[in-house]
């Protein structure tokens, strides 16, 4: 007996359309959630739509090692940054004072090179970085130098300071003045934003001596009153009849 084939109908299954629950959305928009870095000191609360954006820039998020390059993967609290630098990056020299000379030796070394130094003043620590990068141009290969100052601190604290970098030699002078970057932002971001002293190899040779480049670094605190000349009278000392 031959069985007849019964055709099978294939009926497409449609997924149920997503239905917005306006009631729950309204409740969610009124609830405020703590920052995920609340255990690190952040005391702010946000609606769910603003929480993620804040956490990407939160000042209480972990700090990465501020040394240029990607070899060190350390992360930790701000209070532990200096201990990390002293224990792991022992070769970094620290100079005391508001005015120092950052000496970069052997600037003619081939390839990408970083020079790093610490400057301590106003009870804060600053990291001075000179970075040399290869720039590939169809016409010619050239090298660029980028000098920037970072504060071992938050962006809010960095806004209280101004730094000045100056190259001076043979009656030539090149200078740059800006607000230091927080180590949360990093050297790469400062270079990307052109917020640094930048010069090419030819300019570097004008200021270098025996392959070494000295950069004068001055750090000032904005809320510090300007220094007066010894013979200049303080207006508050003037007596009126």
Secondary structure, 3 states (H helix, E strand, C coil): CCCCCCCCCCCCCCCCCCCCCHHHHHHHHHCCEECCCHHHCCCCEECHHHHHHHHHHCCCCCEECCCCCCCCCCEECHHHHHHHHHHHCCCCEEEECCEEEEEECCCCCCCCEEEEEEEEECCEEEEEEEEEEEEECCCCEEEEEEEEEEECCCHHHHCCEEEEEEEEECCEEEEEEECCEECCCCHHHHHHCCCCEEEEHHHHHHHCECCEEEEEEEEEECCCCCCCCCCCCCHHHCCCC
